[in-house]
Amino acid sequence: MNALNTQLNRLMALARDPGLQDKDALIKGMVSLLVADGKMLVSQNRETIAGIVCKALVGAPLSLRHHVACQLASCSSAPSGLALCLAQDRIEVAAPILTSDTQIEPEDLAMIVLTLSTDHTCLIASRPDLGARAASSLITRQHEGTLINLANNHAAEIDVSDLARLVTLSERYVALQLPLLQRTDLPLVLIQRIYTKASDTLKRFIREAFGEDATKPIKELNYANLEIIDLTPRSEGHKQIETQLNALGRRIRPALLLKALHNKDTVLFKALLARLTGVKIEDVQDVLSEHGGPQLAKACLAVGLSRATFETLYLVNRGLQDLPFLMPEDERRQVDEIFANLSQNQALSDLRLCA
C-alpha cells in the first residue's frame, strides 16, 4: 500500500505542475495505476485520476489516445466516465472500448449514440450489455448496418415496441428479417407482420419454425395464442366483478393485476386498476384506449407495473385498434421521462388529475 501511495502522490504532484513537459508520462502512469491497481484505489482517487486523464487527453496525439483506450479495454473495472470519454473519440480510439466489456453507464450510452458516427453505432449495436434505452436510440438513427448488427445481437435488451419498430424497418432493410425471427422474445403478431412481406423462401422458414399460426392475417389472429396481454372485453358482468373485489377487500395488490392479465380477464384487470388508483372505471378505459403512451405509462407506474409490462400493453392496444405499432418520438420521450423521473405517488396524482 505504501508503494501505491508513493506512486499516486508522485503522479498527483506531476498533475499539479503548471510547467509539465512530459504529458505522456503522466497519462501513461495514471492509466497504468488504474489498470494494475484499480481495485486497491479508493473510489475518490479513481474518479480523480480518471478526470485528470480525460483533461490531459484533450489535444494529445492519436497514438497516445489509442494506447490509453487499449489499456482500459483490458480492464473490466475501468472508470465509466473515462471509458465514455474515449468512446466518443475517433473510431480508431473508440473501437477498443466499444468492442470490450468496459462498462459505460446505460444512460450515457443511450445519449451518445444519437450523435456518434455510424462506425461507432455499428460497434455499439453489437455490445452484449446493450440496454433497452440505448437500443431504442440506435433504432432512431435508422442506419442499415447498425440495425443489422442490433438485430443479430440476441443478447441486447429490446423493448417490445422497439421490436415492432425494427419489424417495420425490415420492410425496407430485408436483412433484418431473419435475425429478428431468431430472437426468442419476438411476439407472434410481429412474426405474422414479417410473414406478410417475406420472400417465398423466408415464408417457408416461418411456416416450418413457427407453424401455421404465423401465416394468419393479423386481423384474424386469435389473441389467446399470444404470450402477451389480450384486452378483448369478456362477458362477465360488472356486478360479479364488484362482488369479487369486495370479497378481496384489503388484499387487493398490484400483483393481482398481473394475474388478471395472465388469465386474460380484462374486465377484472380494469376494475382492479380503478380500485388501486382511485380512478373511475370508465376513465380507466380511456387511459387504456385513447390517451396514448404517456397516460398508460403513468397508470402502470402508479400501480407498480414495470416498463416492460407497459410496452406490452401499448403494443396490444395498438394492435386491437388497428393502429401503427410505432410509438411517435415525442410520446416515447415523454414515456422515458415518466419512468425515469416520476415517483409512483407523482404518477398516481397526475393520473387522477387527468381522469
Phi, psi and omega per residue, in radians:
M1 nan -0.624 3.119
N2 -1.082 -0.738 3.123
A3 -1.097 -0.695 3.121
L4 -1.112 -0.782 3.129
N5 -1.120 -0.663 3.129
T6 -1.108 -0.799 3.130
Q7 -1.119 -0.732 3.134
L8 -1.096 -0.793 -3.129
N9 -1.097 -0.683 3.140
R10 -1.124 -0.761 -3.123
L11 -1.197 -0.647 3.117
M12 -1.163 -0.622 3.088
A13 -1.143 -0.693 3.084
L14 -1.075 -0.744 -3.099
A15 -1.113 -0.528 -3.120
R16 -1.470 -0.118 -3.092
D17 -1.370 1.908 -3.114
P18 -1.142 -0.360 -3.132
G19 -1.739 0.389 -3.092
L20 -0.985 2.217 -3.140
Q21 -1.744 -0.696 -3.035
D22 -1.707 1.337 3.121
K23 -1.126 -0.582 3.123
D24 -0.997 -0.789 -3.107
A25 -1.098 -0.707 3.126
L26 -1.105 -0.872 -3.097
I27 -1.104 -0.847 -3.108
K28 -1.130 -0.651 3.121
G29 -1.138 -0.754 -3.133
M30 -1.213 -0.704 3.110
V31 -1.136 -0.706 3.093
S32 -1.040 -0.675 3.126
L33 -1.154 -0.747 3.122
L34 -1.099 -0.740 -3.066
V35 -1.321 -0.788 -3.045
A36 -1.387 -0.693 -3.014
D37 -2.185 0.418 -3.063
G38 -0.989 -0.665 -3.099
K39 -1.259 -0.351 -3.133
M40 -1.534 -0.308 3.132
L41 -1.361 2.476 3.053
V42 -1.239 2.746 -3.031
S43 -0.995 -0.712 -3.104
Q44 -1.096 -0.743 3.124
N45 -1.145 -0.673 3.129
R46 -1.063 -0.819 -3.115
E47 -1.166 -0.657 3.117
T48 -1.103 -0.815 3.131
I49 -1.086 -0.774 -3.134
A50 -1.059 -0.707 3.121
G51 -1.132 -0.707 3.113
I52 -1.121 -0.741 -3.136
V53 -1.131 -0.729 3.119
C54 -0.990 -0.820 -3.128
K55 -1.174 -0.693 -3.102
A56 -1.205 -0.440 -3.118
L57 -1.318 -0.300 3.128
V58 -1.100 2.076 -3.128
G59 1.423 0.003 3.116
A60 -1.251 2.708 3.138
P61 -1.030 2.623 3.136
L62 -0.984 -0.722 -3.106
S63 -1.063 -0.653 3.135
L64 -1.248 -0.725 3.113
R65 -1.101 -0.678 3.107
H66 -1.149 -0.706 3.100
H67 -1.031 -0.807 3.137
V68 -1.075 -0.762 -3.137
A69 -1.071 -0.752 3.124
C70 -1.115 -0.693 3.115
Q71 -1.105 -0.816 -3.107
L72 -1.215 -0.539 -3.129
A73 -1.095 -0.415 3.132
S74 -1.552 0.044 -3.068
C75 -2.078 1.859 -3.103
S76 -1.162 -0.336 -3.119
S77 -1.750 0.335 3.138
A78 -1.057 2.464 3.126
P79 -1.003 2.292 -3.049
S80 -1.132 -0.560 3.138
G81 -1.136 -0.729 3.111
L82 -1.206 -0.697 3.090
A83 -1.073 -0.699 3.116
L84 -1.105 -0.716 3.115
C85 -1.023 -0.798 -3.121
L86 -1.260 -0.562 -3.129
A87 -1.137 -0.390 -3.133
Q88 -1.666 0.024 3.131
D89 -1.355 -3.075 3.063
R90 -0.966 2.680 -3.017
I91 -1.013 -0.560 3.125
E92 -1.082 -0.596 3.126
V93 -1.469 -0.728 -3.048
A94 -1.242 -0.546 -3.014
A95 -0.961 -0.821 3.139
P96 -1.042 -0.605 3.120
I97 -1.255 -0.823 -3.035
L98 -1.231 -0.400 3.140
T99 -1.724 0.087 3.109
S100 -1.885 -3.117 3.100
D101 -1.655 0.377 3.073
T102 -1.030 2.308 -3.039
Q103 -1.381 2.301 2.970
I104 -2.232 2.359 -3.092
E105 -1.006 2.349 -3.100
P106 -0.951 -0.683 -3.127
E107 -1.142 -0.684 3.124
D108 -1.145 -0.743 -3.133
L109 -1.107 -0.731 3.122
A110 -1.080 -0.549 -3.106
M111 -1.370 -0.792 -2.991
I112 -1.292 -0.445 -3.083
V113 -1.150 -0.302 3.132
L114 -1.330 -0.280 -3.056
T115 -2.089 -0.208 -3.078
L116 -1.373 2.941 3.111
S117 -1.245 2.854 3.123
T118 -1.181 -0.432 3.025
D119 -1.078 -0.722 3.103
H120 -1.147 -0.837 -3.045
T121 -1.159 -0.533 3.076
C122 -1.085 -0.701 3.116
L123 -1.252 -0.740 -3.135
I124 -1.072 -0.669 -3.110
A125 -1.086 -0.341 -3.136
S126 -1.674 -0.016 -3.110
R127 -1.159 2.260 -3.115
P128 -1.202 -0.334 -3.133
D129 -1.668 0.311 -3.044
L130 -1.147 2.206 -3.137
G131 -1.613 3.018 -3.030
A132 -1.141 -0.668 -3.092
R133 -1.207 -0.717 3.092
A134 -1.153 -0.692 3.104
A135 -1.056 -0.720 3.129
S136 -1.092 -0.720 3.117
S137 -1.137 -0.680 3.117
L138 -1.093 -0.702 3.127
I139 -1.117 -0.639 3.136
T140 -1.053 -0.563 3.128
R141 -1.145 -0.507 3.101
Q142 0.941 0.719 3.045
H143 -1.669 2.245 -2.972
E144 -1.010 -0.869 -3.118
G145 -1.065 -0.700 3.106
T146 -1.108 -0.790 -3.130
L147 -1.104 -0.681 3.136
I148 -1.152 -0.760 3.098
N149 -1.092 -0.681 3.130
L150 -1.152 -0.776 3.131
A151 -1.089 -0.600 3.127
N152 -1.399 -0.222 -3.132
N153 -1.521 1.477 -3.051
H154 -1.306 -0.101 3.041
A155 -1.534 -0.223 -3.119
A156 -1.214 2.503 3.057
E157 -1.529 2.102 -3.125
I158 -2.291 2.180 3.122
D159 -1.128 2.734 -3.098
V160 -1.046 -0.733 -3.134
S161 -1.158 -0.521 3.085
D162 -1.333 -0.534 2.987
L163 -1.072 -0.667 3.091
A164 -1.118 -0.669 3.074
R165 -1.080 -0.737 3.131
L166 -1.135 -0.681 3.116
V167 -1.108 -0.720 3.081
T168 -1.066 -0.774 3.135
L169 -1.182 -0.417 -3.116
S170 -1.190 -0.258 3.043
E171 -1.196 -0.520 3.097
R172 -1.589 -0.699 -3.113
Y173 -1.955 1.536 -2.988
V174 -1.142 -0.348 3.123
A175 -1.137 -0.223 3.099
L176 -1.358 -0.387 -2.915
Q177 -1.114 -0.909 -3.091
L178 -1.112 -0.860 3.119
P179 -1.073 -0.567 3.069
L180 -1.137 -0.723 3.128
L181 -1.144 -0.386 -3.133
Q182 -1.484 -0.104 3.052
R183 -1.298 2.503 -3.116
T184 -1.457 -0.152 -3.064
D185 -1.903 0.279 -3.137
L186 -1.448 2.030 -3.113
P187 -1.120 2.705 -3.100
L188 -1.031 -0.644 -3.121
V189 -1.068 -0.565 3.108
L190 -1.387 -0.572 3.034
I191 -1.075 -0.716 3.108
Q192 -1.093 -0.677 -3.139
R193 -1.135 -0.695 3.080
I194 -1.105 -0.711 -3.096
Y195 -1.026 -0.679 -3.074
T196 -1.132 -0.405 -3.099
K197 -1.955 0.044 -2.998
A198 -1.390 2.784 3.021
S199 -1.244 2.919 3.134
D200 -1.049 -0.695 3.140
T201 -1.113 -0.783 -3.135
L202 -1.206 -0.600 3.079
K203 -1.075 -0.705 3.112
R204 -1.112 -0.730 3.081
F205 -1.052 -0.773 -3.115
I206 -1.104 -0.741 3.119
R207 -1.067 -0.745 -3.113
E208 -1.240 -0.644 -3.057
A209 -1.443 -0.597 -2.988
F210 -2.112 -0.100 3.102
G211 1.501 3.120 -3.049
E212 -1.204 -0.426 3.125
D213 -1.023 -0.549 -3.102
A214 -1.262 -0.205 -3.108
T215 -1.725 -0.086 -3.086
K216 -1.310 2.547 3.031
P217 -1.051 2.573 -3.062
I218 -1.051 -0.668 -3.101
K219 -1.157 -0.390 3.115
E220 -1.658 0.156 -3.068
L221 -1.162 2.317 2.985
N222 -1.507 1.828 -3.015
Y223 -1.130 -0.287 3.086
A224 -1.141 -0.332 3.140
N225 -1.456 -0.172 -3.117
L226 -1.434 2.620 3.022
E227 -1.616 0.531 3.048
I228 -2.290 -3.137 -2.855
I229 -1.434 2.341 3.078
D230 -1.657 2.130 3.140
L231 -1.832 0.293 3.087
T232 -1.209 2.226 -3.110
P233 -1.041 2.489 3.074
R234 -1.693 3.079 -2.999
S235 -1.646 -0.133 -3.099
E236 -1.065 2.481 -3.133
G237 -1.340 2.715 -3.118
H238 -1.161 -0.545 3.136
K239 -1.119 -0.714 3.123
Q240 -1.108 -0.708 3.116
I241 -1.117 -0.767 3.124
E242 -1.038 -0.685 3.115
T243 -1.100 -0.731 3.108
Q244 -1.070 -0.788 -3.108
L245 -1.164 -0.722 3.124
N246 -1.103 -0.604 3.119
A247 -1.203 -0.586 3.111
L248 -1.236 -0.625 3.102
G249 0.993 -2.197 -3.091
R250 -1.339 -0.049 -3.137
R251 -1.456 0.020 3.091
I252 -1.188 2.122 -3.120
R253 -2.333 2.743 3.096
P254 -0.959 -0.533 -3.139
A255 -1.023 -0.489 3.120
L256 -1.171 -0.477 3.070
L257 -1.060 -0.790 3.139
L258 -1.128 -0.655 3.114
K259 -1.138 -0.733 3.123
A260 -1.080 -0.720 3.124
L261 -1.175 -0.675 3.108
H262 -1.056 -0.642 3.130
N263 -1.503 0.024 3.133
K264 1.038 0.550 3.114
D265 -1.676 1.476 -3.011
T266 -1.289 -0.506 3.090
V267 -1.125 -0.777 3.097
L268 -1.135 -0.674 3.121
F269 -1.036 -0.826 -3.134
K270 -1.125 -0.687 3.140
A271 -1.165 -0.707 3.097
L272 -1.112 -0.756 -3.138
L273 -1.094 -0.673 3.098
A274 -1.119 -0.764 3.138
R275 -1.124 -0.763 -3.068
L276 -1.210 -0.560 -3.077
T277 -1.726 -0.281 -3.068
G278 1.339 0.313 3.119
V279 -1.728 2.483 3.122
K280 -1.058 2.562 -3.042
I281 -1.105 -0.572 3.101
E282 -1.197 -0.524 3.069
D283 -1.280 -0.569 3.048
V284 -1.063 -0.726 3.095
Q285 -1.030 -0.709 3.106
D286 -1.096 -0.763 -3.140
V287 -1.036 -0.725 -3.091
L288 -1.312 -0.481 -2.957
S289 -1.958 -0.520 -2.895
E290 -2.047 -0.507 -2.906
H291 -1.638 0.136 3.035
G292 1.287 -2.921 -3.009
G293 -1.073 -0.875 -3.026
P294 -1.022 -0.789 -3.126
Q295 -1.176 -0.686 3.101
L296 -1.143 -0.655 3.090
A297 -1.076 -0.741 3.105
K298 -1.105 -0.693 3.124
A299 -1.093 -0.763 3.132
C300 -1.132 -0.815 -3.131
L301 -1.104 -0.674 -3.082
A302 -1.080 -0.523 -3.109
V303 -1.889 0.137 3.020
G304 1.560 0.279 3.094
L305 -1.466 2.621 -3.019
S306 -1.407 2.934 3.065
R307 -1.060 -0.678 -3.133
A308 -1.091 -0.699 3.110
T309 -1.144 -0.710 3.080
F310 -1.006 -0.816 -3.098
E311 -1.028 -0.707 -3.135
T312 -1.155 -0.797 3.098
L313 -1.006 -0.786 -3.117
Y314 -1.064 -0.820 -3.107
L315 -1.042 -0.822 -3.078
V316 -1.205 -0.680 3.069
N317 -0.977 -0.812 -3.121
R318 -1.115 -0.711 3.138
G319 -1.117 -0.718 -3.125
L320 -1.192 -0.506 3.131
Q321 -1.628 0.121 3.139
D322 0.971 0.733 3.126
L323 -1.891 2.789 3.102
P324 -1.042 2.504 3.141
F325 -1.335 -0.381 -3.052
L326 -1.252 2.121 3.112
M327 -1.354 2.273 3.098
P328 -0.981 2.541 -3.050
E329 -1.067 -0.635 3.136
D330 -1.158 -0.646 3.077
E331 -1.174 -0.723 -3.129
R332 -1.077 -0.695 3.101
R333 -1.110 -0.712 3.105
Q334 -1.105 -0.729 3.123
V335 -1.109 -0.759 3.089
D336 -1.001 -0.781 -3.124
E337 -1.152 -0.648 3.137
I338 -1.089 -0.881 -3.103
F339 -1.261 -0.462 -3.110
A340 -1.464 -0.581 -2.923
N341 -2.052 -0.439 -3.092
L342 -1.498 2.443 2.975
S343 -1.429 2.945 3.119
Q344 -1.079 -0.710 -3.141
N345 -1.165 -0.688 3.115
Q346 -1.128 -0.730 3.122
A347 -1.089 -0.720 3.137
L348 -1.116 -0.767 3.138
S349 -1.099 -0.789 3.131
D350 -1.109 -0.680 -3.124
L351 -1.104 -0.756 -3.130
R352 -1.182 -0.623 3.135
L353 -1.167 -0.601 -3.090
C354 -1.437 -0.328 -3.078
A355 -1.293 nan nan
